[in-house]
């Protein structure tokens, strides 16, 4: 009997071995899958340390997992560690030698660290192995443009756009290639398409040569991808160049960089992308510092007034110091319209002096019957009183440090000097059940300055049946107040800050 029982125990244990092994394997698969997902998310968020930790943990569980080594390479690339990236990629290639994404990423590493000729071999191999790897086809165009083969660069970029006509970096790079070839209309058209599809597209720089994103076009089979983000080279006008030596007879002259940057800045300005417009205008000035009322580009007369447009862009960004600086330069150069300069100067001066109203955080919804409303008003004219929905508030003077802490944009804009401020407070402001509109209205020593207003809406919820009334003195959770909607073409105002006079009255 004992022998039979021992036999059964040994048999049960033997039967359980493969079951436990399979369960352990499934647990490890779930674990590595989760680690890869977390690592991929960290890559997209730019958290290289977390990404490296997650991928290394996955590699410890399964040392032959190509995705884990690829992820380690991505984290190293994001940290600008070329040696670490190449080492991890070559390890991944030993386990997945036919994976196009690995060859492509190896080419990106080589390109980003200054060797586009060597990179082109890996980039072409990846593009040929996976026709749907759009990023590789686009990178081949960049590499060809770098070595001056404009025809090959144009062909590769147009192939990329056949795969995805919405791929903004390819439009941008095609515009740069056509500009080097002297095709003014084609260049401006492609640059315009690139900005229209991605107004926030950034030019590549040595320290920021690439971004990370999921593949633009999925592969035809699930096995054709590693399921992680891929690095995408940032486009750049400098990534396209003509071959050195005299140009062939009849070859059109190159389109200058300053003109391309200037035209892109004007398009960004038209779409209200003021920060991007400033960036492009500053790059234009690096190529051509002085304005010209009429400059010659490709046998055409064009306008070039970067300082006037910089003044307008900085005005919309509430950086009044820079706006006045570029207004002065534009005036001294004498190429801009005097009437336009005067009109912009009035607008900048008016907005620089406009009052600022800030409200302490209030809840969108509350069950309280009464709340406390606090905030501050900053202006260059003394504030006599502040009304909260017709109820007069208590005032106290503000210190300069308080203004700087609460409204740092005043220091950036150069409009903090000479301004004064008051803090206002209304205790026990009673709310009606339902929607309540709070109106903050300051009054000044100069009645002509009256009229600015800030509005915030709060909903008082009805009490739930069977619940005790809430303490009226309790403080509601902090939620930013709603600000009036900005006018078309203007940047959104900061939460609790009044837009220019005339808005939201």
Secondary structure, DSSP 8 states (H G I E B T S, - for coil): -HHHHHHHHHHHHHHHHHHHHHHHHHHHHHHHHHHHHHHHHHHHHT-HHHHHHHHHHHHHH-TT-HHHHHHHHHHHHHTT-HHHHHHHHHHHHHH-TT-HHHHHHHHHHHHHTT-HHHHHHHHHHHHHH-TT-HHHHHHHHHHHHHTT-HHHHHHHHHHHHHH-TT-HHHHHHHHHHHHHTT-HHHHHHHHHHHHHH-TT----BTTB-EEEE--SS--SSGGG--SS-EEEE---GGG----SS---TT------HHHHHHHHHHHHHHTT-HHHHHHHHHHHHHH--S-EEEEEETTEEEEE-HHHHHHHHHHHTT-HHHHHHHHHHHHHHT-S-HHHHHHHHHHHHHHHTS-EEEE----SEE--SEEEEEEEEEESS-EEEEEETTEE-EEEE--HHHHHHH-HHHHHHT--TT-EEEEEEEEEEE--SEEEEEEEEEEESSGGGTT-EEEEEEEE----TT-----TTS-------------TTS----TT---STTS--
